[in-house]
Amino acid sequence: MNKIEELYENKNFDLLIKLVGDSSDPKERFLVLSSLVIQGKRKEALDEIDKYQAILETSHPFQLMKMHFELLLSEKLFDEARIKLRHYENLPYISQEVEEFLRDMKVRIEDESHAKKGSTLIPLDEVYETLETGTNQNEIAQAIFSLKNYNINLLIDSLRIFLKRKDVHPNFRTYVLIYLVDQKYDSEIDFLLNEKILRVNPSKIEPPFMHQDFNEVCRQITLFANGDTSITETALHLFNCYILDTYPSDIYRDGIIELAQAFVYIALTYLNQKPSFNSPLAKKIQEIIENTPTIKL
């Protein structure tokens, strides 16, 4: 047992947190998170997850999910819980237990949300206003996750405006585009991506995690990681982030092997390991991921 583990066992949490500092060791970061939770410092624990999620997911991802949702629900952060649920659902398969947990959590989030807010839908005029001009992140998230409750034809004009707004988080725009793809909306729309307007037809776009090359990149990442779970999970998480940051662009034109190598390369640097190979693509991908701000609700 090392010193950090001894401090945790002895419940010397403050000193543990101080000594770990900015360490990127997955086990040490998880002990910091556990220490904050045990002390009842829920907001600090949520900040810890926001800052180090890519690292924390490489160590006991199922325990992280359970802890994360308990924190979010205890703070009544239902919209953020829905966003995180989608994030965890998009992670590579972990186990049947995790799949069942996420299905149950989806129901629980809605049950607890409705217990707080009642089952009344957001008035349509408020949804219109939020999509077209709203700036409050919580209200935007709530509007996005309520879209399924309305007829798409009632919302499409506001959605078209939202998809071109520069003043909202880019991943929110992506979530709305994915909603239109799921709805198979068959008409051209304008979508703001990286300061450029794309004209796309959602009914002709493949959902982001259904592309035939997606599974192959995941497989190659696992191979390049040589069985190292920490490297594999970090690289796969980064891959999912990159997809959301670039959708609906054709990222696979960079090459399956090149993409897999790039994500393993970045994962190694995040884990403070020196890659034994070069990846010209890694820098471009890393800049895109790191330039996308964290959603703060």
Long-range contacts (C-beta under 8 A, 24 or more apart in sequence): 4-28, 4-31, 5-31, 8-34, 8-35, 11-38, 13-38, 13-39, 24-52, 24-55, 24-270, 24-271, 24-272, 26-55, 26-56, 26-58, 26-59, 26-230, 26-271, 27-59, 29-55, 29-56, 29-59, 30-56, 30-59, 30-60, 30-63, 30-64, 33-64, 33-67, 34-67, 37-67, 37-71, 42-71, 42-74, 42-75, 43-75, 45-71, 46-71, 46-72, 46-75, 46-77, 50-294, 50-296, 53-237, 54-234, 54-237, 54-238, 54-241, 54-270, 55-234, 55-270, 55-271, 57-91, 57-233, 57-234, 57-237, 58-229, 58-230, 58-231, 58-233, 58-234, 58-237, 58-271, 59-230, 61-91, 61-94, 61-98, 61-233, 62-94, 62-95, 62-97, 62-98, 62-101, 65-98, 65-101, 65-102, 65-105, 66-101, 69-105, 69-108, 69-109, 73-108, 73-109, 73-112, 76-112, 76-116, 77-297, 78-109, 78-112, 78-113, 78-116, 79-138, 79-141, 79-142, 79-145, 79-297, 80-141, 80-295, 80-297, 81-105, 81-109, 82-109, 82-141, 82-145, 83-141, 83-295, 83-297, 85-109, 86-175, 87-240, 90-209, 90-240, 91-236, 91-237, 91-240, 92-218, 92-233, 92-236, 121-146, 121-149, 121-150, 122-146, 124-150, 124-154, 127-155, 127-158, 128-155, 128-158, 131-155, 131-158, 131-159, 131-161, 131-162, 132-158, 132-161, 132-162, 135-167, 135-168, 137-169, 137-295, 137-296, 137-297, 138-297, 140-168, 140-169, 140-172, 141-172, 141-295, 141-297, 144-172, 144-175, 144-176, 144-179, 147-176, 147-179, 148-179, 152-180, 152-183, 152-185, 156-185, 159-189, 160-189, 160-190, 163-189, 163-190, 163-191, 163-192, 164-190, 164-191, 164-192, 164-197, 165-192, 166-192, 166-195, 169-293, 169-295, 170-245, 170-292, 171-244, 171-245, 171-292, 171-295, 172-295, 174-244, 174-245, 174-247, 177-202, 177-205, 177-247, 177-248, 178-207, 178-208, 178-247, 181-205, 181-206, 181-207, 181-248, 182-207, 191-248, 193-246, 193-248, 193-249, 198-248, 200-248, 205-248, 208-243, 208-244, 208-247, 208-248, 209-240, 209-243, 211-252, 213-252, 213-256, 214-243, 216-256, 217-252, 217-256, 217-259, 217-260, 217-263, 220-256, 220-257, 220-259, 220-260, 221-260, 221-263, 221-264, 223-260, 224-260, 224-261, 224-264, 225-264, 225-267, 230-271, 231-264, 231-267, 231-268, 231-271, 231-273, 232-267, 234-267, 234-270, 234-271, 235-260, 235-263, 235-264, 235-266, 235-267, 236-263, 238-263, 238-266, 238-267, 238-270, 238-285, 238-289, 239-263, 241-289, 241-292, 242-285, 242-288, 242-289, 245-288, 245-289, 245-292, 246-288, 254-281
